């Protein structure tokens, strides 16, 4: 599964905009977020859809973020993780 390219990042604009609005993460590259100097969140694209990898505690977990409901649930998880 490859990291999200520009088209995928554009497709995730609503979700990424909401994450940016939290003002608690650094974004060195579009769609790649760091928290306290450590990689925290990034996106992938695949034939199966769009996905987000989120560092939960010390492990990465993958979440599908192709649909509106999936994105809302994921944003709530990001907020809780912060």
Protein Blocks (a to p, Z undefined) as FASTA:
>chain_A
ZZddfklmmmmmmmmmmmmmnopaccfbghiaceehiafbdcdddfkbccddddehjbcc
dddfkbmklmmmmmmmmmmmZZ
